[in-house]
């Protein structure tokens, strides 16, 4: 990794990985658009969210995502290096986690919280997958800028998701409280389910 970021237009740049990530993760949402729309009905509007959540969304969606998408066009992959071979599996894992999260979002019953599939090991797998996507690109391209974006992404969401979870407790009540008690926020070993 060099202190001065590389910046060159090329075919074998990080944009390839970025396009694959967004195609894989957004496709389930487009296929089941009506289901996703029904699931999100009744969610708070932008004005109903608190300051902390709004800041997290602005940092992640208005700054980090557009920047990383644009920067990936000019960021060369370190093909044939240990950086590339170490970063690619991390990115692939992030893509798979996000894909599974959006499949669950699109197919889960509408009247209960999503607790099955990848949601059984992480309460926020979509955010986790995006974090791993950034880490994977950062390593595959030997880019400290992408790694910094990954850290800012996960710290922002770690602070911001408390408000999202508060809304889900209001919406689903004890079912979501029980889910919180048995499932880690990001990833880990789920606690045993009590019958």
N, C-alpha and C positions, 0 to 999 in steps of 0.2 A: 504494500500500500504506500502510495506516495502522498505527501502533504498537499501537493497541488493536484486537484482532480483532473482526470483525463476528460477531454471534450472533443470528440471527433465523430462525424457522421459516418455510419457504416452499416452494412447488412448484418454483421454478426455482433450486434449491440444488444443491450438489455431489453430493448423494446420487444424483442421476440418473446422473452419470458413474460413480460408484462401483458402482452396481448393474450398469450395462452392462459395466464392467470384470470384475467377479466372475462374471457370467453367461457372458461370452465365454471367460474363462480356465478356469472350472471345468467347463464343459460337456464338453470332450473327455475329461476325467478320469472323469466320470460315465458317459459313453457306453461307454468301454473300461475299466470298473472292474476287471474280472478281470485284464486285461493289466497294468494299473498295479500291482495287488496282487502279481502274480507277479514283476514287475520289482523291487519293493521287498523281496521276501523275502531274508532273509540280511543285511539291512542292520543296522548296529549298533543296539542298543537305547539308550534315553535314558541309562542308567547307563554305557554303554560309551563315550559321547562325552566329550571333555575339557571342562574348565571354559570355555575360550574359546568353543567352539561353543555350549555351553549358554547362555552369556551373550548371544551373538548371537541365538539363537532366542528367548530371553526378551524381549530388547529389541524385536526386530522383530515377533514374533507375539503376545506377551502385552501389550505396551505400545503400540507404534506402530499396528499394524493395528486393534485395537479402538478406540483413540482416534480415528484418522482416519475410521473408518466412522461412529462416533458424531458426530464433529464435522461430517462432511459433511452431515448432516441439517440443521444450523443455519447452514451456510456458503453465502451467496448467490453465484451465478455473476455475473460482471460482464458481463452480456449487452450486446452492442453496443459494447463497448470494445476497445481494442487488447489489453488483458490477456486478454480472452476469446478473441480471434482468434489470439493467439500461443500460448496455453496448450492450446487444444483439439487442434491437430495433434500436439503433443508427447504429450498423453494418448492420442490415437488410435494413435500410433506405439508407445507402451508397451503398449497393449492388443493390437495386432497381434503384437508380439514375444512377449508372454506366451502368446497364443493359439497361435502357431506352436510355441513351446517345448512346450506341453502336448500338442499334436497329435503332435509327435515323440516325446514321452515315452510316449504311448499307443499308438503304431504301430511303434516301432523294434523290431528283433529283440531278444529277451530275453537272449541269450548274449553280447552285445557292447555296448560303450559307445555312447551316442547321439552321433553325430558328423555326422549329415546335417542338411540344412535349416538352420534358424537356428542350430543348434549348430555349423555350419561357420564362423560369424563370432564366436561368443561361447560360452565354456564354461558360462556361467551366465545364459542369456537370460531365465529366469523371474524372477530377482532384478533383472536389468536392466530388464525390462518393468515390474515393480512400482515401481522407482525413477522411471522416466519417467512412470508414472501419477501418482505423488505430485507430481513437478515440474509436470506439466501442470495438475493441479488447483490447485496453488499459484499458478501464473501466471494461469490462467483466473479464479480467484477473488481474485487479488491478496492472497494469504494467506502471510505470512512463516512462519506456524506450519506450514503444509503443506510449504513449502520446507525448513524446518528438519527436519521429519520425514523428508523425502527424503534429506537429507545424513546424518542419523543412521542411516537404513536402509542406505545403500550403504556407509558406513564400517563398520558392524557386520558386514555380510556380507563385505566385503573382508577383514576380520580372520578371520571365522569359516569361510570356504570352504576355507581351507588344510587343515583337518581333514577336511572332506568329500572333498576331492581325494585326500588320503592314503588314505581308505577305498576310493575308486574305483581307485587304483593297486593296492591289495591285491586288489581284486575282479577287475580286468581286465588287470593286469600291463603288459607292453610296449605293448599296444594303446592304453591310456590315456596312457602316457608319451609316445608318439608324437603323440597328439592334443594333449596339453599343449604339446609343442614346436612345433606348427604353428598352434595356435588361441589367440588372446588370451583372457585371463580375462573381460573385460567386452565389448569390441567393438573392432574394428579390421580391419586388412587381414590376412587369413590368410597364413601363410607357404606357399610352394609345397610341394606334396607330392612327396616323393622316391619314385621307383619302384624 
